[in-house]
Amino acid sequence: MREIARQSPELSKLISNAGGEQALVDYITDTKGSARYPGIATLGFIAGFDETLALGIITSKGIAPLKEALQFEQDEKVKEDAAWTLGRIGMHSGQHARAMAEADIFKLLLSIQKSSHTGEDLKRQSGIALKLILQQCTYLPALEPLIQVLQTASFPF
């Protein structure tokens, strides 16, 4: 499904219209480890094409399992893809970014940036995701704590 979704917006819409987003969310919720990778990547490709498709992932409750994968998976590649996918979901509009803020994704991405136990690829991907989402965020209550954290630390982005 990942290889189909990455080809075009039309094919991603076809997957979405057939209930694929919910099936993928269920899959990444029920699996652990590197088996999650194809489902997470597929959601990222779908979300990146269209804001409506990204909203479908949000309404399918896709943010929580992506956050869980980013937070707790041992495989850095799975974490990188979770960060990438969250960035692609949140990059479309203020509504998408607010969903990320309400799920506390900003703090998680920032903590990955600050961690000395995180690989450079994961830090880079988290920074990119954070930038994409923050560019759309108009939800002030989510931004205020970040401003305080950023005032006390220096980040490479």
DSSP file (Angstrom, degrees, kcal/mol; ACC not computed):
  #  RESIDUE AA STRUCTURE BP1 BP2  ACC     N-H-->O    O-->H-N    N-H-->O    O-->H-N    TCO  KAPPA ALPHA  PHI   PSI    X-CA   Y-CA   Z-CA
    1    1 A M     >        0   0    0      0, 0.0     4,-2.8     0, 0.0     5,-0.2   0.000 360.0 360.0 360.0 -35.2    0.0    0.0    0.0
    2    2 A R  H  >  +     0   0    0      1,-0.2     4,-1.9     2,-0.2     5,-0.1   0.924 360.0  49.8 -58.8 -45.2    2.9    2.3    0.7
    3    3 A E  H  4 S+     0   0    0      1,-0.2     4,-0.3     2,-0.2    -1,-0.2   0.810 113.1  47.0 -66.4 -29.7    4.2    2.0   -2.8
    4    4 A I  H >> S+     0   0    0      2,-0.2     3,-1.3     1,-0.2     4,-0.6   0.928 110.4  51.5 -74.2 -47.0    0.8    2.8   -4.2
    5    5 A A  H 3< S+     0   0    0     -4,-2.8     3,-0.4     1,-0.3     7,-0.3   0.825 105.0  56.3 -61.9 -33.2    0.2    5.8   -1.9
    6    6 A R  T 3< S+     0   0    0     -4,-1.9    -1,-0.3    -5,-0.2    -2,-0.2   0.630  93.5  72.0 -76.5 -11.6    3.4    7.5   -2.8
    7    7 A Q  T <4 S-     0   0    0     -3,-1.3    -1,-0.2    -4,-0.3    -2,-0.2   0.894 109.1 -21.4 -74.4 -41.7    2.7    7.5   -6.6
    8    8 A S     X  -     0   0    0     -4,-0.6     4,-1.9    -3,-0.4    -1,-0.2  -0.995  53.7-109.3-164.2 160.0    0.0   10.2   -6.8
    9    9 A P  H  > S+     0   0    0      0, 0.0     4,-2.5     0, 0.0     5,-0.2   0.865 116.4  57.8 -63.0 -35.0   -2.7   12.1   -4.9
   10   10 A E  H  > S+     0   0    0      1,-0.2     4,-2.0     2,-0.2     5,-0.1   0.914 107.0  46.1 -63.3 -43.2   -5.4   10.2   -6.8
   11   11 A L  H  > S+     0   0    0      2,-0.2     4,-2.0     1,-0.2    -1,-0.2   0.872 111.7  52.0 -68.5 -36.0   -4.1    6.9   -5.6
   12   12 A S  H  X S+     0   0    0     -4,-1.9     4,-2.4    -7,-0.3    -2,-0.2   0.900 109.2  50.3 -65.0 -39.4   -3.8    8.2   -2.1
   13   13 A K  H  X S+     0   0    0     -4,-2.5     4,-3.1     2,-0.2    -2,-0.2   0.878 107.3  54.7 -64.5 -37.1   -7.4    9.4   -2.3
   14   14 A L  H  X S+     0   0    0     -4,-2.0     4,-1.2     2,-0.2    -2,-0.2   0.921 109.3  46.9 -61.4 -44.7   -8.5    6.0   -3.6
   15   15 A I  H  <>S+     0   0    0     -4,-2.0     5,-2.8     2,-0.2     3,-0.3   0.925 114.3  48.1 -61.6 -45.4   -6.9    4.4   -0.5
   16   16 A S  H ><5S+     0   0    0     -4,-2.4     3,-1.9     1,-0.2     5,-0.2   0.927 109.1  51.9 -62.6 -46.6   -8.6    6.9    1.8
   17   17 A N  H 3<5S+     0   0    0     -4,-3.1    -1,-0.2     1,-0.3    -2,-0.2   0.745 106.0  56.0 -64.3 -23.3  -12.0    6.5    0.2
   18   18 A A  T 3<5S-     0   0    0     -4,-1.2    -1,-0.3    -3,-0.3    -2,-0.2   0.336 126.1 -99.8 -89.9   7.1  -11.7    2.7    0.7
   19   19 A G  T <>5S+     0   0    0     -3,-1.9     4,-1.8    -5,-0.1    -3,-0.2   0.653  80.0 138.3  86.1  16.4  -11.2    3.2    4.4
   20   20 A G  H  >< +     0   0    0     -5,-2.8     4,-2.6     1,-0.2    -4,-0.2   0.834  63.0  59.3 -65.9 -34.4   -7.4    2.7    4.2
   21   21 A E  H  > S+     0   0    0     -6,-0.3     4,-2.5    -5,-0.2    -1,-0.2   0.945 108.5  44.3 -60.9 -47.3   -6.5    5.5    6.6
   22   22 A Q  H  > S+     0   0    0      1,-0.2     4,-2.6     2,-0.2    -1,-0.2   0.900 113.2  51.6 -65.1 -39.4   -8.5    3.9    9.5
   23   23 A A  H  X S+     0   0    0     -4,-1.8     4,-2.2     2,-0.2    -1,-0.2   0.898 111.2  47.9 -63.0 -40.0   -7.0    0.5    8.6
   24   24 A L  H  X S+     0   0    0     -4,-2.6     4,-2.6     2,-0.2     5,-0.2   0.899 110.9  50.3 -67.4 -41.0   -3.5    1.9    8.7
   25   25 A V  H  X S+     0   0    0     -4,-2.5     4,-1.5     1,-0.2    -2,-0.2   0.926 112.0  48.2 -62.1 -44.2   -4.1    3.7   12.0
   26   26 A D  H  X S+     0   0    0     -4,-2.6     4,-2.1     1,-0.2    -2,-0.2   0.903 111.1  52.2 -61.3 -40.9   -5.4    0.4   13.4
   27   27 A Y  H  X S+     0   0    0     -4,-2.2     4,-1.7     1,-0.2    -2,-0.2   0.936 110.9  44.2 -62.8 -48.3   -2.4   -1.4   12.1
   28   28 A I  H  < S+     0   0    0     -4,-2.6    -1,-0.2     1,-0.2    -2,-0.2   0.739 113.4  53.4 -73.3 -18.7    0.2    0.9   13.6
   29   29 A T  H  < S+     0   0    0     -4,-1.5    -1,-0.2    -5,-0.2    -2,-0.2   0.881 114.0  41.0 -74.7 -39.8   -1.7    0.9   16.9
   30   30 A D  H  < S+     0   0    0     -4,-2.1     2,-0.2    -5,-0.2    -2,-0.2   0.665 109.1  65.8 -85.5 -18.5   -1.7   -2.9   17.0
   31   31 A T     <  -     0   0    0     -4,-1.7     2,-0.3    -5,-0.2     3,-0.0  -0.610  61.4-160.9-104.2 164.9    1.9   -3.6   15.9
   32   32 A K    >   +     0   0    0     -2,-0.2     3,-0.8    41,-0.0    -3,-0.0  -0.926  49.2  13.9-136.8 161.9    5.2   -2.7   17.5
   33   33 A G  G >  S-     0   0    0     -2,-0.3     3,-1.9     1,-0.2     4,-0.3  -0.268 118.3 -21.0  74.0-156.9    8.7   -2.4   16.3
   34   34 A S  G >  S+     0   0    0      1,-0.3     3,-1.0     2,-0.2    -1,-0.2   0.635 121.5  78.3 -67.4 -13.8    9.9   -2.2   12.7
   35   35 A A  G <  S+     0   0    0     -3,-0.8     4,-0.5     1,-0.2    -1,-0.3   0.739  87.4  62.1 -64.9 -20.7    6.6   -3.8   11.5
   36   36 A R  G <> S+     0   0    0     -3,-1.9     4,-2.5     1,-0.2     3,-0.4   0.756  80.6  86.8 -73.3 -24.8    5.1   -0.4   12.0
   37   37 A Y  H <> S+     0   0    0     -3,-1.0     4,-2.7    -4,-0.3     5,-0.3   0.861  86.2  47.0 -49.5 -52.5    7.3    1.3    9.4
   38   38 A P  H  > S+     0   0    0      0, 0.0     4,-2.2     0, 0.0    -1,-0.2   0.897 114.5  47.8 -61.8 -37.9    5.3    0.6    6.2
   39   39 A G  H  > S+     0   0    0     -4,-0.5     4,-2.1    -3,-0.4    -2,-0.2   0.914 113.4  47.0 -67.2 -42.2    2.0    1.8    7.9
   40   40 A I  H  X S+     0   0    0     -4,-2.5     4,-1.8     2,-0.2    -1,-0.2   0.928 113.7  47.9 -64.7 -45.0    3.6    5.0    9.2
   41   41 A A  H  X S+     0   0    0     -4,-2.7     4,-2.3    -5,-0.3    -2,-0.2   0.891 109.2  53.9 -63.6 -39.5    5.3    5.8    5.9
   42   42 A T  H  X S+     0   0    0     -4,-2.2     4,-2.5    -5,-0.3    -1,-0.2   0.921 107.5  50.4 -61.8 -43.8    2.0    5.2    4.0
   43   43 A L  H  X S+     0   0    0     -4,-2.1     4,-2.8     1,-0.2    -1,-0.2   0.883 109.2  53.0 -61.4 -37.2    0.2    7.6    6.3
   44   44 A G  H  X S+     0   0    0     -4,-1.8     4,-2.0     2,-0.2    -2,-0.2   0.914 109.5  47.0 -64.5 -43.0    2.9   10.2    5.6
   45   45 A F  H  X S+     0   0    0     -4,-2.3     4,-0.9     2,-0.2    -2,-0.2   0.922 114.3  47.7 -64.8 -43.0    2.6    9.8    1.9
   46   46 A I  H >X S+     0   0    0     -4,-2.5     3,-0.8     1,-0.2     4,-0.8   0.946 113.5  47.3 -62.2 -48.2   -1.2   10.1    2.1
   47   47 A A  H 3< S+     0   0    0     -4,-2.8     7,-0.4     1,-0.2     3,-0.4   0.839 105.0  60.6 -63.8 -34.3   -1.1   13.2    4.4
   48   48 A G  H 3< S+     0   0    0     -4,-2.0    -1,-0.2     1,-0.2    -2,-0.2   0.750  99.1  56.4 -68.4 -23.8    1.5   15.0    2.3
   49   49 A F  H << S+     0   0    0     -4,-0.9     2,-0.3    -3,-0.8    -1,-0.2   0.852 116.0   8.2 -77.6 -34.2   -0.6   15.1   -0.8
   50   50 A D     X  -     0   0    0     -4,-0.8     4,-2.1    -3,-0.4    -1,-0.2  -0.998  54.8-134.0-156.5 139.7   -3.7   16.9    0.4
   51   51 A E  H  > S+     0   0    0     -2,-0.3     4,-2.2     1,-0.2     5,-0.1   0.823 109.2  55.4 -67.4 -29.8   -5.0   18.7    3.5
   52   52 A T  H  > S+     0   0    0      2,-0.2     4,-1.8     1,-0.2    -1,-0.2   0.904 108.3  47.8 -68.0 -40.4   -8.3   16.8    3.3
   53   53 A L  H  > S+     0   0    0      2,-0.2     4,-1.4     1,-0.2    -2,-0.2   0.900 111.5  50.6 -65.7 -40.1   -6.4   13.5    3.4
   54   54 A A  H  X S+     0   0    0     -4,-2.1     4,-1.8    -7,-0.4    -2,-0.2   0.894 108.6  52.2 -63.5 -39.6   -4.3   14.7    6.3
   55   55 A L  H  X S+     0   0    0     -4,-2.2     4,-2.8     1,-0.2    -1,-0.2   0.856 103.6  58.5 -65.0 -34.0   -7.5   15.7    8.2
   56   56 A G  H  X S+     0   0    0     -4,-1.8     4,-1.3     1,-0.2    -1,-0.2   0.869 105.0  49.8 -61.5 -36.5   -8.8   12.2    7.5
   57   57 A I  H  <>S+     0   0    0     -4,-1.4     5,-2.4     2,-0.2     6,-0.3   0.890 110.5  50.2 -68.9 -38.8   -5.8   10.8    9.4
   58   58 A I  H ><5S+     0   0    0     -4,-1.8     3,-1.6     1,-0.2     5,-0.3   0.939 111.8  46.7 -63.2 -46.8   -6.5   13.2   12.3
   59   59 A T  H 3<5S+     0   0    0     -4,-2.8    -1,-0.2     1,-0.3    -2,-0.2   0.738 105.2  60.8 -70.3 -21.0  -10.2   12.2   12.5
   60   60 A S  T 3<5S-     0   0    0     -4,-1.3    -1,-0.3    -5,-0.2    -2,-0.2   0.342 120.0-112.3 -82.6   7.4   -9.1    8.5   12.3
   61   61 A K  T < 5 +     0   0    0     -3,-1.6    -3,-0.2    -5,-0.1    -2,-0.1   0.879  69.2 146.8  63.9  41.1   -7.2    9.2   15.6
   62   62 A G     >< +     0   0    0     -5,-2.4     4,-1.3     1,-0.2    -4,-0.2   0.650  52.8  70.8 -82.1 -17.0   -3.9    8.7   13.8
   63   63 A I  H  > S+     0   0    0     -5,-0.3     4,-2.8    -6,-0.3     5,-0.2   0.920  91.8  57.5 -68.7 -42.3   -1.9   11.2   15.9
   64   64 A A  H  > S+     0   0    0      1,-0.2     4,-2.5     2,-0.2    -1,-0.2   0.918 108.5  42.9 -59.3 -49.0   -1.8    9.2   19.1
   65   65 A P  H  > S+     0   0    0      0, 0.0     4,-2.1     0, 0.0    -1,-0.2   0.843 114.5  52.0 -68.9 -28.7   -0.2    6.0   17.7
   66   66 A L  H  X S+     0   0    0     -4,-1.3     4,-2.4     2,-0.2    -2,-0.2   0.909 110.8  47.6 -68.5 -41.6    2.3    8.1   15.7
   67   67 A K  H  X S+     0   0    0     -4,-2.8     4,-2.3     2,-0.2     5,-0.2   0.920 111.1  51.5 -62.3 -43.9    3.2   10.0   18.9
   68   68 A E  H  X S+     0   0    0     -4,-2.5     4,-2.8    -5,-0.2     5,-0.4   0.898 110.3  48.7 -61.5 -41.3    3.5    6.7   20.7
   69   69 A A  H  X S+     0   0    0     -4,-2.1     4,-1.7     1,-0.2    -1,-0.2   0.920 112.4  48.3 -64.7 -43.3    5.8    5.3   18.1
   70   70 A L  H  < S+     0   0    0     -4,-2.4    -2,-0.2     1,-0.2    -1,-0.2   0.853 118.5  41.1 -64.5 -34.6    8.0    8.5   18.2
   71   71 A Q  H  < S+     0   0    0     -4,-2.3    -2,-0.2    -5,-0.2    -1,-0.2   0.883 129.1  18.6 -81.7 -40.8    8.1    8.4   21.9
   72   72 A F  H  < S+     0   0    0     -4,-2.8    -3,-0.2    -5,-0.2    -2,-0.2   0.597  85.5 110.5-118.6 -13.3    8.7    4.7   22.7
   73   73 A E     <  -     0   0    0     -4,-1.7     6,-0.0    -5,-0.4   -41,-0.0  -0.342  51.5-151.1 -66.0 148.3    9.9    2.7   19.7
   74   74 A Q  S    S+     0   0    0      4,-0.0     2,-0.6     5,-0.0    -1,-0.1   0.780  74.6  87.6 -86.2 -31.6   13.5    1.5   19.9
   75   75 A D     >  -     0   0    0      1,-0.2     4,-1.8     2,-0.0     3,-0.3  -0.593  66.0-155.5 -75.6 116.1   14.1    1.5   16.1
   76   76 A E  H  > S+     0   0    0     -2,-0.6     4,-2.8     1,-0.2     5,-0.2   0.824  92.3  59.2 -62.7 -32.1   15.3    5.0   15.1
   77   77 A K  H  > S+     0   0    0      2,-0.2     4,-2.3     1,-0.2    -1,-0.2   0.904 105.3  48.6 -64.7 -40.4   14.0    4.5   11.6
   78   78 A V  H  > S+     0   0    0     -3,-0.3     4,-2.1     2,-0.2    -1,-0.2   0.912 112.4  49.0 -63.8 -42.1   10.5    4.0   12.9
   79   79 A K  H  X S+     0   0    0     -4,-1.8     4,-2.5     2,-0.2    -2,-0.2   0.913 109.7  51.8 -63.2 -43.2   10.9    7.2   15.0
   80   80 A E  H  X S+     0   0    0     -4,-2.8     4,-2.6     1,-0.2    -2,-0.2   0.927 111.4  46.8 -59.3 -45.2   12.2    9.2   12.0
   81   81 A D  H  X S+     0   0    0     -4,-2.3     4,-2.7     2,-0.2    -1,-0.2   0.859 109.7  53.6 -68.0 -34.3    9.2    8.1    9.9
   82   82 A A  H  X S+     0   0    0     -4,-2.1     4,-2.5     2,-0.2    -1,-0.2   0.929 111.4  45.9 -63.8 -44.1    6.8    8.9   12.7
   83   83 A A  H  X S+     0   0    0     -4,-2.5     4,-2.2     2,-0.2    -2,-0.2   0.930 113.3  50.0 -62.3 -45.3    8.3   12.4   13.0
   84   84 A W  H  X S+     0   0    0     -4,-2.6     4,-2.0     1,-0.2    -2,-0.2   0.920 112.2  47.4 -58.7 -45.7    8.2   12.8    9.2
   85   85 A T  H  X S+     0   0    0     -4,-2.7     4,-2.0     1,-0.2    -1,-0.2   0.904 109.7  52.0 -66.5 -42.2    4.5   11.7    9.1
   86   86 A L  H  X S+     0   0    0     -4,-2.5     4,-2.4     1,-0.2    -1,-0.2   0.898 109.7  51.1 -60.9 -39.1    3.5   14.0   11.9
   87   87 A G  H  X S+     0   0    0     -4,-2.2     4,-1.0     1,-0.2    -1,-0.2   0.895 109.7  49.2 -63.0 -40.5    5.1   16.9   10.0
   88   88 A R  H  < S+     0   0    0     -4,-2.0    -1,-0.2     1,-0.2    -2,-0.2   0.801 112.7  48.1 -71.3 -29.0    3.3   16.0    6.9
   89   89 A I  H >< S+     0   0    0     -4,-2.0     3,-0.7     1,-0.2    -2,-0.2   0.920 116.8  41.5 -73.8 -43.9    0.0   15.9    8.7
   90   90 A G  H 3< S+     0   0    0     -4,-2.4     3,-0.3     1,-0.2     7,-0.2   0.530  95.4  80.1 -83.2  -6.3    0.5   19.2   10.6
   91   91 A M  T 3< S+     0   0    0     -4,-1.0    -1,-0.2     1,-0.2    -2,-0.1   0.527  77.8  71.2 -81.4  -4.9    1.9   21.2    7.7
   92   92 A H  S <  S-     0   0    0     -3,-0.7     2,-0.3     1,-0.2    -1,-0.2   0.900 103.3 -21.4 -85.7 -42.0   -1.4   22.1    5.9
   93   93 A S     >  -     0   0    0     -3,-0.3     4,-2.4     1,-0.1     5,-0.2  -0.944  64.8 -90.1-158.5 173.9   -3.3   24.5    8.0
   94   94 A G  H  > S+     0   0    0     -2,-0.3     4,-2.4     1,-0.2    44,-0.3   0.848 123.1  56.1 -62.1 -34.6   -3.8   26.0   11.4
   95   95 A Q  H  > S+     0   0    0      2,-0.2     4,-1.6     1,-0.2    -1,-0.2   0.906 108.8  46.1 -64.5 -42.2   -6.5   23.4   12.1
   96   96 A H  H  > S+     0   0    0      2,-0.2     4,-1.4     1,-0.2    -2,-0.2   0.914 113.6  48.8 -66.2 -43.6   -3.9   20.6   11.4
   97   97 A A  H  X S+     0   0    0     -4,-2.4     4,-2.4     1,-0.2    -2,-0.2   0.868 107.2  55.9 -65.7 -36.3   -1.3   22.3   13.5
   98   98 A R  H  X S+     0   0    0     -4,-2.4     4,-3.0     1,-0.2    -1,-0.2   0.894 102.8  55.0 -64.0 -38.3   -3.7   22.8   16.4
   99   99 A A  H  X S+     0   0    0     -4,-1.6     4,-1.1     1,-0.2    -1,-0.2   0.892 109.7  47.9 -60.2 -38.0   -4.4   19.0   16.4
  100  100 A M  H  <>S+     0   0    0     -4,-1.4     5,-2.4     2,-0.2     6,-0.3   0.908 111.6  49.8 -67.0 -42.2   -0.7   18.5   16.8
  101  101 A A  H ><5S+     0   0    0     -4,-2.4     3,-1.6     1,-0.2    -2,-0.2   0.916 108.4  52.0 -63.5 -43.3   -0.5   21.1   19.6
  102  102 A E  H 3<5S+     0   0    0     -4,-3.0    -1,-0.2     1,-0.3    -2,-0.2   0.771 108.2  52.2 -66.1 -25.1   -3.4   19.5   21.5
  103  103 A A  T 3<5S-     0   0    0     -4,-1.1    -1,-0.3    -5,-0.2    -2,-0.2   0.397 114.9-119.6 -88.8   2.4   -1.6   16.1   21.3
  104  104 A D  T <>5 +     0   0    0     -3,-1.6     4,-1.2    -4,-0.2    -3,-0.2   0.830  65.2 144.9  64.2  35.4    1.5   17.8   22.8
  105  105 A I  H  >< +     0   0    0     -5,-2.4     4,-2.7     1,-0.2     5,-0.2   0.827  61.6  63.6 -72.0 -32.8    3.6   16.9   19.7
  106  106 A F  H  > S+     0   0    0     -6,-0.3     4,-2.5     1,-0.2     5,-0.2   0.936 103.1  46.6 -59.2 -48.3    5.6   20.2   20.0
  107  107 A K  H  > S+     0   0    0      1,-0.2     4,-2.6     2,-0.2    -1,-0.2   0.895 112.4  51.2 -61.8 -39.8    7.1   19.3   23.3
  108  108 A L  H  X S+     0   0    0     -4,-1.2     4,-1.9     2,-0.2    -2,-0.2   0.937 110.9  46.9 -64.2 -46.4    8.0   15.8   22.1
  109  109 A L  H  X S+     0   0    0     -4,-2.7     4,-1.6     1,-0.2    -1,-0.2   0.893 113.5  49.7 -63.1 -38.9    9.7   17.1   19.0
  110  110 A L  H  X S+     0   0    0     -4,-2.5     4,-1.8    -5,-0.2    -2,-0.2   0.895 107.8  53.2 -65.7 -40.2   11.6   19.6   21.1
  111  111 A S  H  X S+     0   0    0     -4,-2.6     4,-1.4     1,-0.2    -1,-0.2   0.855 106.6  52.9 -65.9 -32.8   12.7   17.0   23.6
  112  112 A I  H  < S+     0   0    0     -4,-1.9    -1,-0.2     1,-0.2    -2,-0.2   0.897 107.7  52.2 -65.7 -39.3   14.1   14.9   20.8
  113  113 A Q  H  < S+     0   0    0     -4,-1.6    -2,-0.2     1,-0.2    -1,-0.2   0.862 113.5  43.5 -62.1 -36.8   16.0   18.0   19.6
  114  114 A K  H  < S+     0   0    0     -4,-1.8    -1,-0.2    -5,-0.1    -2,-0.2   0.686  90.3 107.7 -83.9 -19.5   17.5   18.4   23.1
  115  115 A S    ><  -     0   0    0     -4,-1.4     3,-0.6    -3,-0.2     8,-0.0  -0.333  53.8-159.1 -68.8 136.1   18.3   14.8   23.8
  116  116 A S  T 3  S+     0   0    0      1,-0.2    -1,-0.1    -2,-0.1    -4,-0.1   0.524  92.1  62.1 -86.0  -6.4   21.9   13.6   23.8
  117  117 A H  T 3  S+     0   0    0      2,-0.1     2,-0.4    -5,-0.0    -1,-0.2   0.273  84.4  98.3-100.2   9.6   20.7   10.0   23.2
  118  118 A T  S <  S-     0   0    0     -3,-0.6     2,-0.0    -6,-0.2    -6,-0.0  -0.813  74.3-119.1-104.3 138.0   19.1   10.8   19.9
  119  119 A G     >  -     0   0    0     -2,-0.4     4,-2.2     1,-0.1     5,-0.2  -0.287  25.3-113.9 -69.5 158.2   20.7   10.2   16.5
  120  120 A E  H  > S+     0   0    0      1,-0.2     4,-2.7     2,-0.2     5,-0.2   0.859 114.2  54.9 -63.5 -37.5   21.4   13.1   14.1
  121  121 A D  H  > S+     0   0    0      2,-0.2     4,-2.6     1,-0.2    -1,-0.2   0.916 109.9  46.4 -64.2 -41.8   18.9   11.8   11.5
  122  122 A L  H  > S+     0   0    0      2,-0.2     4,-2.5     1,-0.2    -2,-0.2   0.902 112.5  50.5 -66.8 -40.3   16.1   11.7   14.0
  123  123 A K  H  X S+     0   0    0     -4,-2.2     4,-2.4     2,-0.2    -2,-0.2   0.929 112.1  47.8 -61.3 -44.3   17.0   15.1   15.3
  124  124 A R  H  X S+     0   0    0     -4,-2.7     4,-2.3     1,-0.2    -2,-0.2   0.934 113.2  46.8 -62.3 -46.7   17.0   16.5   11.8
  125  125 A Q  H  X S+     0   0    0     -4,-2.6     4,-2.3     1,-0.2    -1,-0.2   0.878 112.4  50.3 -65.6 -37.5   13.7   14.9   10.9
  126  126 A S  H  X S+     0   0    0     -4,-2.5     4,-2.6     2,-0.2    -1,-0.2   0.896 110.1  50.7 -66.2 -40.3   12.1   16.2   14.2
  127  127 A G  H  X S+     0   0    0     -4,-2.4     4,-2.3     2,-0.2    -2,-0.2   0.906 110.7  48.4 -63.7 -42.2   13.4   19.7   13.5
  128  128 A I  H  X S+     0   0    0     -4,-2.3     4,-2.5     2,-0.2    -2,-0.2   0.933 112.8  48.1 -63.1 -46.0   11.9   19.6   10.0
  129  129 A A  H  X S+     0   0    0     -4,-2.3     4,-2.3     1,-0.2     5,-0.2   0.919 111.0  50.9 -61.2 -44.3    8.6   18.4   11.3
  130  130 A L  H  X S+     0   0    0     -4,-2.6     4,-2.9     1,-0.2     5,-0.2   0.917 110.9  48.4 -61.1 -44.0    8.5   21.0   14.0
  131  131 A K  H  X S+     0   0    0     -4,-2.3     4,-2.0     1,-0.2    -1,-0.2   0.933 110.9  50.6 -61.1 -46.7    9.2   23.8   11.5
  132  132 A L  H  < S+     0   0    0     -4,-2.5     4,-0.4     1,-0.2    -1,-0.2   0.903 116.0  41.4 -59.6 -42.4    6.5   22.6    9.1
  133  133 A I  H >X S+     0   0    0     -4,-2.3     3,-1.4     1,-0.2     4,-0.9   0.926 112.8  52.3 -73.4 -44.7    3.9   22.4   11.9
  134  134 A L  H 3< S+     0   0    0     -4,-2.9     3,-0.4     1,-0.3    -1,-0.2   0.816  99.0  65.1 -63.6 -29.8    4.9   25.7   13.6
  135  135 A Q  T 3< S+     0   0    0     -4,-2.0    -1,-0.3     1,-0.2    -2,-0.2   0.765 111.3  37.0 -62.5 -23.4    4.6   27.6   10.3
  136  136 A Q  T <4 S+     0   0    0     -3,-1.4     2,-0.3    -4,-0.4    -1,-0.2   0.561  90.2 113.8-102.3 -11.6    0.9   26.8   10.3
  137  137 A C     <  +     0   0    0     -4,-0.9   -43,-0.1    -3,-0.4   -42,-0.1  -0.466  22.3 158.5 -74.5 123.5    0.2   27.1   14.1
  138  138 A T        +     0   0    0     -2,-0.3     2,-1.2   -44,-0.3    -1,-0.2   0.213  41.7 111.8-119.4   8.6   -2.0   30.0   15.1
  139  139 A Y    >>  -     0   0    0      1,-0.2     3,-1.4   -45,-0.1     4,-1.0  -0.726  51.0-166.2 -89.6  95.1   -3.1   28.4   18.4
  140  140 A L  H >> S+     0   0    0     -2,-1.2     4,-2.1     1,-0.3     3,-0.6   0.831  80.0  61.7 -56.6 -42.1   -1.4   30.8   20.9
  141  141 A P  H 34 S+     0   0    0      0, 0.0    -1,-0.3     0, 0.0    -2,-0.0   0.809 106.5  48.7 -58.1 -26.5   -1.8   28.6   24.0
  142  142 A A  H <> S+     0   0    0     -3,-1.4     4,-0.6     1,-0.1    -2,-0.2   0.787 112.0  48.6 -79.6 -28.0    0.4   26.0   22.3
  143  143 A L  H <X S+     0   0    0     -4,-1.0     4,-2.2    -3,-0.6     5,-0.2   0.810  95.4  70.9 -83.6 -30.7    3.0   28.5   21.3
  144  144 A E  H  X S+     0   0    0     -4,-2.1     4,-1.7     1,-0.2    -1,-0.1   0.910  99.0  46.2 -57.5 -48.3    3.5   30.2   24.7
  145  145 A P  H  > S+     0   0    0      0, 0.0     4,-2.0     0, 0.0    -1,-0.2   0.866 112.2  53.1 -63.3 -32.7    5.3   27.3   26.5
  146  146 A L  H  X S+     0   0    0     -4,-0.6     4,-2.9     2,-0.2    -2,-0.2   0.886 104.8  54.0 -68.1 -38.2    7.5   26.8   23.4
  147  147 A I  H  X S+     0   0    0     -4,-2.2     4,-1.7     1,-0.2    -1,-0.2   0.909 108.6  49.7 -62.3 -41.0    8.6   30.4   23.4
  148  148 A Q  H  X S+     0   0    0     -4,-1.7     4,-0.9     2,-0.2    -1,-0.2   0.916 112.7  46.7 -63.6 -43.1    9.6   30.1   27.0
  149  149 A V  H >X S+     0   0    0     -4,-2.0     3,-0.8     1,-0.2     4,-0.6   0.920 112.2  50.3 -64.8 -43.7   11.6   26.9   26.3
  150  150 A L  H 3< S+     0   0    0     -4,-2.9     3,-0.5     1,-0.2    -1,-0.2   0.795 103.7  59.5 -68.0 -27.5   13.3   28.5   23.3
  151  151 A Q  H 3< S+     0   0    0     -4,-1.7    -1,-0.2     1,-0.2    -2,-0.2   0.786 109.8  43.1 -69.1 -25.8   14.3   31.5   25.2
  152  152 A T  H << S+     0   0    0     -4,-0.9     2,-0.3    -3,-0.8    -1,-0.2   0.458 117.3  43.4 -99.6  -2.3   16.3   29.4   27.6
  153  153 A A     <  -     0   0    0     -4,-0.6     2,-0.5    -3,-0.5   -39,-0.0  -0.935  70.0-129.8-140.0 160.8   17.9   27.1   25.1
  154  154 A S        -     0   0    0     -2,-0.3    -3,-0.1     2,-0.0    -4,-0.0  -0.955  23.8-169.5-113.8 133.9   19.6   27.3   21.8
  155  155 A F        -     0   0    0     -2,-0.5   -41,-0.1    -5,-0.1   -45,-0.0  -0.904  29.9-124.1-121.4 148.6   18.6   24.9   19.0
  156  156 A P              0   0    0      0, 0.0    -2,-0.0     0, 0.0    -1,-0.0   0.242 360.0 360.0 -77.4  16.5   20.3   24.2   15.7
  157  157 A F              0   0    0    -30,-0.0    -3,-0.0   -26,-0.0   -33,-0.0   0.377 360.0 360.0-124.8 360.0   17.2   25.1   13.7
